[in-house]
Amino acid sequence: MKINDILNQNRLSLSFEVFPPKTETAFESVKAAVEEIAKLKPAFMSVTYGAGGGTSKYTLDIAKSLKDRYSVPTLAHLTCVSSSRETVAQKIREIQAYGIKNVMALRGDIPKELEDADRSGWDYRHAVDLVKELKAADRDFCIGGACYPEVHPESKDQEEDIRHLKEKVEAGCDFLTTQMFFDNNLLYDFLRKIRRAGITVPIIPGIMPITNANQIERAIHLSGSYVPPQFKSLVDRFAGDPAAMKQAGIAYATNQIIDLYENGIKNVHVYSMNKPDVAEKIRANLCDILG
């Protein structure tokens, strides 16, 4: 099933993101964790793409397993940063060979060793370039893209960011998933702005459950997310007690999701980090809401 068909259904849904192993030796343990999450019967599951494409085969193997063995619609990530057109074309052919129709088109993080490199000659400098390539390769792809309620870290301001986002949608994105955020009001403000700008595709909020204190520093570093006082107090109070921090983090994420549903959002994506217990507890907290 295509993601846009799921999003057009008039009911609440929950989906999860997982990531492939970095090495072959870790494949079976990661696959087992991912399959436990699949048993929760989410609306769909997204599978990330390793930096530089090093785990791309694992991404497709896991996505195909979820689709074929568990009948869970899958969304395979694909990045293009510093890749050649030949490399991307090969990856697209592999996606097609695996029978995957949902693709998350991302630029990807710039490798550290290339941060100061001249990018003018790169085949792909932005995600919009990959969206165009996917659309040209297969009109039947359902293409997702990323958006940033708090502004992409490389954008001058939100106005510029939304302008680039509209270009990505016009190039062929069928839906957008947000970067993590911890204050729902930021999302609601962002939605008002992009709708005024003429961006009408479905937006899926991405929620990151923070279950240990070390996660928060990394999450803020990666996303630049604003930390509201309520969430900061939670971390300050429970950081020293791992079990309490985990429970509080799951509760905070659950409350965010419930508030989103209350305010008309129908589809929420959880960055579950290959943690079946966290995914299961969030799903259990929403069991009567989701039905």
C-alpha positions in Angstrom: 0.0 0.0 0.0 1.2 3.5 -0.8 1.7 5.9 2.1 -0.5 8.6 0.5 -3.4 6.1 0.4 -2.9 5.5 4.2 -2.8 9.2 4.9 -6.0 9.7 3.0 -7.9 7.3 5.2 -10.2 9.1 7.6 -8.8 7.6 10.8 -6.0 8.1 13.3 -2.8 6.2 12.7 0.6 5.6 14.2 3.8 4.6 12.4 7.3 3.8 13.5 10.8 4.5 12.2 13.6 1.9 12.5 17.2 1.8 11.2 19.3 -0.9 9.6 22.4 -2.4 11.3 25.8 -1.0 10.6 27.4 -4.4 10.2 26.4 -7.8 8.9 27.0 -9.4 12.4 24.3 -7.1 13.9 21.8 -7.8 11.2 19.9 -10.6 12.9 19.5 -8.8 16.3 18.3 -5.6 14.5 15.9 -7.6 12.3 14.5 -9.3 15.4 13.9 -5.9 17.1 12.3 -4.5 14.0 10.0 -7.5 13.6 8.8 -7.0 17.2 7.7 -3.5 16.3 6.0 -4.8 13.1 3.9 -7.1 15.3 2.2 -3.9 16.7 0.7 -3.5 13.3 1.6 0.1 12.7 0.1 2.0 9.7 3.6 1.8 8.1 7.2 1.6 9.0 10.1 3.6 7.6 13.6 2.2 7.3 16.5 4.7 7.4 19.5 4.8 5.1 23.0 4.6 6.5 25.4 7.5 6.1 27.0 7.4 2.6 24.8 4.4 1.7 26.9 1.9 3.5 23.9 0.0 4.8 21.6 0.5 1.8 21.3 -3.3 1.2 20.2 -3.8 4.8 17.6 -1.0 4.4 16.0 -2.8 1.5 16.3 -6.3 3.1 14.5 -5.1 6.2 11.9 -3.1 4.2 11.1 -6.1 2.0 10.8 -8.4 5.0 8.4 -6.1 6.7 6.3 -5.8 3.5 6.3 -9.5 2.6 6.3 -11.3 6.0 4.3 -8.9 8.1 2.2 -7.1 5.5 3.3 -3.8 7.0 3.6 -1.0 4.3 7.2 0.2 4.2 8.9 3.4 3.4 12.6 3.0 2.4 14.9 6.0 2.9 17.3 7.1 0.1 19.9 9.8 0.3 21.9 11.4 -2.5 24.5 13.7 -0.9 27.9 13.4 -2.7 26.5 10.5 -4.8 26.9 10.3 -8.6 23.9 10.0 -10.9 25.0 6.4 -11.8 25.1 5.5 -8.1 21.6 6.9 -7.5 20.2 5.3 -10.6 21.5 1.9 -9.4 19.9 2.4 -6.0 16.6 3.2 -7.7 16.8 0.1 -9.7 17.4 -1.9 -6.6 14.4 -0.3 -4.9 12.3 -1.3 -7.9 13.6 -4.8 -7.9 12.6 -5.2 -4.2 9.1 -4.2 -5.1 9.1 -1.1 -2.9 6.9 1.8 -3.9 7.3 4.2 -1.0 10.6 6.2 -0.9 11.7 8.9 1.5 13.9 11.2 -0.6 16.6 12.9 1.5 19.7 14.8 0.8 21.4 13.3 3.8 24.1 14.6 6.1 27.3 16.0 4.5 30.1 13.6 5.4 32.5 15.2 7.8 35.4 14.8 5.4 33.5 16.7 2.8 32.1 19.6 4.9 34.5 22.1 3.4 34.5 20.6 -0.1 33.5 22.5 -3.2 29.9 21.2 -3.9 29.3 23.1 -7.1 30.1 20.1 -9.3 28.0 17.6 -7.3 25.2 15.9 -9.1 22.9 16.2 -6.1 23.2 19.2 -3.9 19.6 19.2 -2.5 16.8 16.7 -1.8 14.7 18.3 -4.6 17.3 16.9 -7.1 16.6 13.4 -5.8 12.8 13.9 -5.9 13.0 14.8 -9.6 15.2 11.8 -10.3 12.8 9.4 -8.5 9.8 10.9 -10.3 11.5 10.6 -13.7 12.5 7.0 -13.0 9.1 5.7 -11.9 5.9 7.8 -11.8 4.4 5.1 -9.6 6.7 5.9 -6.7 5.0 7.5 -3.6 7.7 10.0 -2.6 8.1 11.5 0.9 10.3 14.4 2.0 11.5 16.0 5.2 10.5 19.3 6.7 11.6 21.3 9.7 9.1 23.1 11.9 12.0 25.0 13.5 13.8 25.8 10.2 16.4 23.7 8.4 19.8 24.5 10.0 21.3 25.6 6.7 18.5 28.0 5.8 18.8 31.7 6.3 15.3 31.9 7.8 12.0 30.2 7.8 10.7 32.1 4.8 13.6 30.8 2.7 13.1 27.3 4.2 9.4 27.2 3.2 10.3 28.4 -0.3 12.7 25.5 -0.8 10.1 23.2 0.7 7.5 24.3 -1.8 10.0 23.6 -4.6 10.4 20.1 -3.3 6.7 19.5 -3.2 6.2 20.8 -6.7 9.0 18.5 -7.9 6.9 15.5 -6.8 6.8 14.9 -3.0 3.5 13.3 -2.1 3.8 13.9 1.7 6.3 15.4 4.2 7.5 14.1 7.6 8.8 16.6 10.2 12.0 16.6 12.1 11.5 15.9 15.8 10.1 18.6 18.0 9.2 18.8 21.6 6.7 21.7 21.6 3.5 21.1 19.6 2.9 24.8 19.2 5.9 25.0 16.9 4.3 22.5 14.6 0.9 24.2 14.6 2.5 27.6 13.7 4.6 25.9 11.0 1.5 24.3 9.5 -0.3 27.6 9.3 2.6 29.1 7.5 3.1 26.4 4.9 -0.6 26.2 4.2 -0.6 29.9 3.5 2.4 29.4 1.2 0.3 26.9 -0.9 1.8 23.6 0.4 -1.1 21.3 0.7 0.4 17.8 0.8 -0.1 15.8 4.1 2.3 16.5 6.9 3.3 13.7 9.3 4.6 15.0 12.6 7.7 13.1 13.8 7.9 12.4 17.6 11.1 11.3 19.3 10.6 9.6 22.7 13.5 10.6 24.9 14.1 7.7 27.2 17.5 8.4 28.6 19.3 11.6 29.4 22.1 11.1 26.9 19.6 11.1 24.1 18.6 14.7 24.7 22.0 16.2 24.0 22.4 14.2 20.7 18.8 15.0 19.6 19.3 18.7 20.1 22.7 18.6 18.4 21.2 16.9 15.3 17.9 18.8 15.0 18.5 22.1 16.9 15.1 21.4 18.6 13.8 23.9 21.1 13.4 22.4 24.6 10.4 23.7 26.4 10.7 24.4 30.1 8.3 21.5 30.9 10.5 19.0 29.1 13.7 20.4 30.5 12.2 20.0 34.0 11.4 16.4 33.2 14.9 15.7 32.2 16.4 17.5 35.1 14.2 15.6 37.6 14.5 12.1 36.2 17.9 12.0 34.4 19.6 10.2 37.4 17.0 7.4 37.5 17.1 5.4 34.2 13.8 3.6 34.8 12.0 6.8 35.8 13.5 8.7 32.9 12.3 6.1 30.5 8.8 6.1 31.8 8.6 9.9 31.9 10.0 10.2 28.4 7.4 7.7 27.1 4.6 9.6 28.9 5.8 13.0 27.4 5.8 11.6 23.9 2.4 10.0 24.4 1.0 13.3 25.6 2.4 15.0 22.6 0.7 12.5 20.3 -2.6 12.8 22.1 -2.5 16.6 21.8 -1.7 16.2 18.0 -4.7 13.9 17.6 -6.9 16.4 19.6 -5.9 19.2 17.2 -6.9 17.4 14.0 -3.6 15.6 13.1 -4.5 12.1 12.0 -1.1 10.5 11.3 1.9 10.5 13.7 5.3 9.0 13.1 7.4 7.8 16.0 11.2 7.7 15.9 11.3 4.4 17.8 15.1 3.8 17.5 14.7 0.0 17.2 13.3 -0.2 20.7 10.3 -2.6 20.7 9.5 -1.9 24.3 9.2 1.8 23.8 7.1 1.4 20.7 4.9 -1.1 22.5 4.3 1.1 25.5 3.4 4.1 23.3 1.0 2.0 21.3 -0.5 0.6 24.5 -1.0 4.1 25.9 -3.0 4.9 22.7 -4.8 1.6 22.4 -8.4 2.9 22.9 -7.7 6.1 21.0 -6.4 4.2 17.9 -8.8 1.3 18.3 
